[in-house]
Amino acid sequence: MGRNPVVGRQGPMYHAATIPGEAQAGTLAVKQIRSEIGHPETMRRTLRALGLRHHQQTVRLTNTASIRGMLFKVRHLVEVTPAEES
């Protein structure tokens, strides 16, 4: 039997978002792509603190050190992209 091709693509590091530094983007668009169900209460509170209340919701946040720290904690639940400045 062959090896399962999905084995190499599991775990939080495969799903983890890359968070741009302050020099790359001043504003970030953060979208919740995975549910908070089944995750610890601290991760749920972090999503709430970021302003994410629902699955597939997108919020715009300033790129600061505290925001990047919160995003790092829930990086497997969110998708982070630089937001266009307007």
VMD Tcl script that builds the backbone (N, CA, C; Angstrom):
set m [mol new atoms 258]
animate dup $m
set s [atomselect $m all]
$s set {name element resname resid chain x y z} {
  {N N MET 1 A 0.832 -1.189 0.000}
  {CA C MET 1 A 0.000 0.000 0.000}
  {C C MET 1 A 0.869 1.242 0.000}
  {N N GLY 2 A 0.404 2.264 -0.667}
  {CA C GLY 2 A 1.128 3.521 -0.717}
  {C C GLY 2 A 0.872 4.368 0.511}
  {N N ARG 3 A 1.666 5.362 0.646}
  {CA C ARG 3 A 1.528 6.281 1.771}
  {C C ARG 3 A 0.360 7.232 1.537}
  {N N ASN 4 A -0.331 7.552 2.607}
  {CA C ASN 4 A -1.458 8.481 2.522}
  {C C ASN 4 A -0.918 9.873 2.153}
  {N N PRO 5 A -1.365 10.462 1.033}
  {CA C PRO 5 A -0.811 11.760 0.618}
  {C C PRO 5 A -1.185 12.921 1.538}
  {N N VAL 6 A -2.184 12.744 2.380}
  {CA C VAL 6 A -2.641 13.823 3.252}
  {C C VAL 6 A -1.765 13.930 4.495}
  {N N VAL 7 A -0.996 12.906 4.816}
  {CA C VAL 7 A -0.244 12.874 6.066}
  {C C VAL 7 A 0.666 14.084 6.227}
  {N N GLY 8 A 1.304 14.547 5.176}
  {CA C GLY 8 A 2.221 15.665 5.271}
  {C C GLY 8 A 1.555 17.016 5.391}
  {N N ARG 9 A 0.220 17.086 5.266}
  {CA C ARG 9 A -0.468 18.376 5.257}
  {C C ARG 9 A -1.409 18.531 6.439}
  {N N GLN 10 A -1.049 18.002 7.578}
  {CA C GLN 10 A -1.908 18.106 8.745}
  {C C GLN 10 A -1.226 18.917 9.826}
  {N N GLY 11 A -2.008 19.367 10.763}
  {CA C GLY 11 A -1.457 20.083 11.893}
  {C C GLY 11 A -1.557 21.583 11.741}
  {N N PRO 12 A -1.358 22.293 12.839}
  {CA C PRO 12 A -1.529 23.749 12.811}
  {C C PRO 12 A -0.501 24.470 11.955}
  {N N MET 13 A 0.683 23.916 11.772}
  {CA C MET 13 A 1.687 24.618 10.968}
  {C C MET 13 A 1.306 24.648 9.493}
  {N N TYR 14 A 0.551 23.662 9.009}
  {CA C TYR 14 A 0.106 23.677 7.619}
  {C C TYR 14 A -0.962 24.740 7.420}
  {N N HIS 15 A -1.827 24.900 8.405}
  {CA C HIS 15 A -2.932 25.848 8.301}
  {C C HIS 15 A -2.583 27.230 8.827}
  {N N ALA 16 A -1.395 27.414 9.352}
  {CA C ALA 16 A -1.036 28.659 10.020}
  {C C ALA 16 A -0.913 29.818 9.037}
  {N N ALA 17 A -1.440 30.955 9.447}
  {CA C ALA 17 A -1.355 32.178 8.652}
  {C C ALA 17 A 0.017 32.816 8.853}
  {N N THR 18 A 0.538 33.443 7.810}
  {CA C THR 18 A 1.761 34.219 7.949}
  {C C THR 18 A 1.361 35.654 8.264}
  {N N ILE 19 A 1.961 36.193 9.299}
  {CA C ILE 19 A 1.593 37.519 9.775}
  {C C ILE 19 A 2.653 38.516 9.323}
  {N N PRO 20 A 2.302 39.476 8.446}
  {CA C PRO 20 A 3.295 40.440 7.979}
  {C C PRO 20 A 3.728 41.391 9.091}
  {N N GLY 21 A 4.965 41.827 9.017}
  {CA C GLY 21 A 5.488 42.768 10.001}
  {C C GLY 21 A 4.936 44.162 9.794}
  {N N GLU 22 A 5.291 45.051 10.711}
  {CA C GLU 22 A 4.786 46.424 10.651}
  {C C GLU 22 A 5.312 47.158 9.420}
  {N N ALA 23 A 6.500 46.798 8.962}
  {CA C ALA 23 A 7.081 47.447 7.793}
  {C C ALA 23 A 6.364 47.041 6.499}
  {N N GLN 24 A 5.854 45.820 6.448}
  {CA C GLN 24 A 5.193 45.339 5.226}
  {C C GLN 24 A 3.783 45.897 5.054}
  {N N ALA 25 A 3.050 46.068 6.148}
  {CA C ALA 25 A 1.666 46.531 6.040}
  {C C ALA 25 A 1.280 47.313 7.278}
  {N N GLY 26 A 0.600 48.439 7.074}
  {CA C GLY 26 A 0.131 49.240 8.193}
  {C C GLY 26 A -1.216 48.765 8.716}
  {N N THR 27 A -2.018 48.198 7.814}
  {CA C THR 27 A -3.338 47.702 8.173}
  {C C THR 27 A -3.471 46.266 7.680}
  {N N LEU 28 A -4.119 45.425 8.478}
  {CA C LEU 28 A -4.296 44.017 8.136}
  {C C LEU 28 A -5.771 43.695 7.977}
  {N N ALA 29 A -6.077 42.842 7.009}
  {CA C ALA 29 A -7.424 42.287 6.867}
  {C C ALA 29 A -7.371 40.872 7.433}
  {N N VAL 30 A -8.139 40.635 8.483}
  {CA C VAL 30 A -8.127 39.345 9.173}
  {C C VAL 30 A -9.472 38.676 8.968}
  {N N LYS 31 A -9.447 37.450 8.449}
  {CA C LYS 31 A -10.671 36.698 8.194}
  {C C LYS 31 A -10.629 35.404 8.987}
  {N N GLN 32 A -11.687 35.116 9.716}
  {CA C GLN 32 A -11.763 33.864 10.476}
  {C C GLN 32 A -12.165 32.752 9.503}
  {N N ILE 33 A -11.287 31.752 9.331}
  {CA C ILE 33 A -11.555 30.697 8.360}
  {C C ILE 33 A -11.905 29.373 9.015}
  {N N ARG 34 A -11.633 29.241 10.304}
  {CA C ARG 34 A -11.989 28.018 11.013}
  {C C ARG 34 A -12.777 28.379 12.262}
  {N N SER 35 A -13.612 27.446 12.696}
  {CA C SER 35 A -14.494 27.701 13.826}
  {C C SER 35 A -13.740 27.665 15.146}
  {N N GLU 36 A -14.292 28.375 16.127}
  {CA C GLU 36 A -13.715 28.366 17.467}
  {C C GLU 36 A -14.187 27.166 18.276}
  {N N ILE 37 A -15.157 26.425 17.758}
  {CA C ILE 37 A -15.700 25.257 18.466}
  {C C ILE 37 A -14.594 24.218 18.623}
  {N N GLY 38 A -14.444 23.712 19.829}
  {CA C GLY 38 A -13.444 22.691 20.099}
  {C C GLY 38 A -12.088 23.237 20.467}
  {N N HIS 39 A -11.955 24.556 20.566}
  {CA C HIS 39 A -10.691 25.176 20.928}
  {C C HIS 39 A -10.799 25.753 22.348}
  {N N PRO 40 A -9.666 25.948 23.011}
  {CA C PRO 40 A -9.695 26.448 24.387}
  {C C PRO 40 A -10.347 27.827 24.509}
  {N N GLU 41 A -10.819 28.112 25.699}
  {CA C GLU 41 A -11.500 29.380 25.971}
  {C C GLU 41 A -10.598 30.583 25.712}
  {N N THR 42 A -9.298 30.443 25.961}
  {CA C THR 42 A -8.396 31.573 25.727}
  {C C THR 42 A -8.340 31.942 24.248}
  {N N MET 43 A -8.423 30.957 23.356}
  {CA C MET 43 A -8.443 31.255 21.915}
  {C C MET 43 A -9.749 31.916 21.526}
  {N N ARG 44 A -10.849 31.490 22.131}
  {CA C ARG 44 A -12.148 32.111 21.860}
  {C C ARG 44 A -12.139 33.572 22.294}
  {N N ARG 45 A -11.560 33.841 23.450}
  {CA C ARG 45 A -11.473 35.224 23.932}
  {C C ARG 45 A -10.569 36.059 23.040}
  {N N THR 46 A -9.516 35.463 22.526}
  {CA C THR 46 A -8.615 36.194 21.627}
  {C C THR 46 A -9.335 36.569 20.340}
  {N N LEU 47 A -10.119 35.651 19.787}
  {CA C LEU 47 A -10.894 35.966 18.579}
  {C C LEU 47 A -11.884 37.092 18.858}
  {N N ARG 48 A -12.523 37.074 20.007}
  {CA C ARG 48 A -13.460 38.133 20.373}
  {C C ARG 48 A -12.733 39.473 20.515}
  {N N ALA 49 A -11.537 39.441 21.110}
  {CA C ALA 49 A -10.763 40.672 21.290}
  {C C ALA 49 A -10.325 41.249 19.947}
  {N N LEU 50 A -10.115 40.393 18.960}
  {CA C LEU 50 A -9.763 40.861 17.620}
  {C C LEU 50 A -10.980 41.403 16.872}
  {N N GLY 51 A -12.183 41.190 17.407}
  {CA C GLY 51 A -13.396 41.676 16.760}
  {C C GLY 51 A -14.057 40.642 15.885}
  {N N LEU 52 A -13.595 39.391 15.943}
  {CA C LEU 52 A -14.174 38.320 15.132}
  {C C LEU 52 A -15.255 37.617 15.935}
  {N N ARG 53 A -16.491 37.770 15.501}
  {CA C ARG 53 A -17.617 37.177 16.213}
  {C C ARG 53 A -18.197 35.968 15.489}
  {N N HIS 54 A -18.017 35.914 14.171}
  {CA C HIS 54 A -18.643 34.864 13.369}
  {C C HIS 54 A -17.628 34.240 12.424}
  {N N HIS 55 A -17.906 33.010 12.032}
  {CA C HIS 55 A -17.098 32.305 11.045}
  {C C HIS 55 A -17.213 33.034 9.700}
  {N N GLN 56 A -16.115 33.161 8.987}
  {CA C GLN 56 A -16.016 33.841 7.685}
  {C C GLN 56 A -16.144 35.360 7.783}
  {N N GLN 57 A -16.074 35.938 8.972}
  {CA C GLN 57 A -16.136 37.390 9.135}
  {C C GLN 57 A -14.751 37.990 8.902}
  {N N THR 58 A -14.692 39.167 8.317}
  {CA C THR 58 A -13.439 39.862 8.060}
  {C C THR 58 A -13.435 41.193 8.809}
  {N N VAL 59 A -12.305 41.501 9.445}
  {CA C VAL 59 A -12.135 42.784 10.129}
  {C C VAL 59 A -10.820 43.405 9.682}
  {N N ARG 60 A -10.747 44.738 9.764}
  {CA C ARG 60 A -9.512 45.468 9.457}
  {C C ARG 60 A -8.907 45.941 10.766}
  {N N LEU 61 A -7.620 45.649 10.963}
  {CA C LEU 61 A -6.934 46.002 12.197}
  {C C LEU 61 A -5.621 46.704 11.885}
  {N N THR 62 A -5.217 47.605 12.766}
  {CA C THR 62 A -3.899 48.230 12.626}
  {C C THR 62 A -2.840 47.205 12.993}
  {N N ASN 63 A -1.728 47.270 12.310}
  {CA C ASN 63 A -0.650 46.302 12.506}
  {C C ASN 63 A 0.257 46.778 13.640}
  {N N THR 64 A -0.058 46.365 14.862}
  {CA C THR 64 A 0.760 46.697 16.023}
  {C C THR 64 A 1.295 45.408 16.636}
  {N N ALA 65 A 2.226 45.555 17.563}
  {CA C ALA 65 A 2.836 44.387 18.192}
  {C C ALA 65 A 1.808 43.577 18.978}
  {N N SER 66 A 0.893 44.235 19.660}
  {CA C SER 66 A -0.104 43.499 20.452}
  {C C SER 66 A -1.076 42.738 19.555}
  {N N ILE 67 A -1.457 43.334 18.435}
  {CA C ILE 67 A -2.346 42.654 17.489}
  {C C ILE 67 A -1.631 41.455 16.875}
  {N N ARG 68 A -0.361 41.625 16.497}
  {CA C ARG 68 A 0.402 40.501 15.939}
  {C C ARG 68 A 0.547 39.371 16.948}
  {N N GLY 69 A 0.680 39.690 18.225}
  {CA C GLY 69 A 0.755 38.662 19.258}
  {C C GLY 69 A -0.542 37.877 19.372}
  {N N MET 70 A -1.672 38.584 19.282}
  {CA C MET 70 A -2.965 37.898 19.329}
  {C C MET 70 A -3.161 37.042 18.085}
  {N N LEU 71 A -2.758 37.569 16.929}
  {CA C LEU 71 A -2.883 36.795 15.692}
  {C C LEU 71 A -2.008 35.553 15.717}
  {N N PHE 72 A -0.833 35.661 16.332}
  {CA C PHE 72 A 0.053 34.502 16.431}
  {C C PHE 72 A -0.598 33.389 17.246}
  {N N LYS 73 A -1.368 33.758 18.250}
  {CA C LYS 73 A -2.015 32.760 19.105}
  {C C LYS 73 A -3.095 31.988 18.339}
  {N N VAL 74 A -3.808 32.656 17.458}
  {CA C VAL 74 A -4.906 32.010 16.726}
  {C C VAL 74 A -4.590 31.893 15.231}
  {N N ARG 75 A -3.314 31.781 14.892}
  {CA C ARG 75 A -2.892 31.793 13.490}
  {C C ARG 75 A -3.456 30.631 12.677}
  {N N HIS 76 A -3.854 29.536 13.321}
  {CA C HIS 76 A -4.422 28.397 12.602}
  {C C HIS 76 A -5.932 28.552 12.382}
  {N N LEU 77 A -6.530 29.594 12.945}
  {CA C LEU 77 A -7.969 29.834 12.795}
  {C C LEU 77 A -8.277 30.998 11.862}
  {N N VAL 78 A -7.261 31.796 11.517}
  {CA C VAL 78 A -7.503 33.007 10.739}
  {C C VAL 78 A -6.641 33.033 9.478}
  {N N GLU 79 A -7.038 33.921 8.571}
  {CA C GLU 79 A -6.269 34.198 7.361}
  {C C GLU 79 A -5.930 35.695 7.402}
  {N N VAL 80 A -4.652 36.029 7.264}
  {CA C VAL 80 A -4.210 37.416 7.399}
  {C C VAL 80 A -3.637 37.893 6.074}
  {N N THR 81 A -4.125 39.040 5.591}
  {CA C THR 81 A -3.605 39.646 4.368}
  {C C THR 81 A -3.431 41.139 4.612}
  {N N PRO 82 A -2.467 41.762 3.944}
  {CA C PRO 82 A -2.360 43.221 4.054}
  {C C PRO 82 A -3.592 43.891 3.437}
  {N N ALA 83 A -4.177 44.847 4.138}
  {CA C ALA 83 A -5.359 45.542 3.627}
  {C C ALA 83 A -4.926 46.709 2.759}
  {N N GLU 84 A -5.732 46.993 1.739}
  {CA C GLU 84 A -5.419 48.135 0.893}
  {C C GLU 84 A -5.712 49.409 1.662}
  {N N GLU 85 A -4.798 50.348 1.575}
  {CA C GLU 85 A -4.966 51.626 2.264}
  {C C GLU 85 A -5.981 52.454 1.493}
  {N N SER 86 A -6.903 53.087 2.245}
  {CA C SER 86 A -7.913 53.919 1.560}
  {C C SER 86 A -8.056 55.254 2.238}
}
mol reanalyze $m
mol bondsrecalc $m
mol representation Tube
mol addrep $m
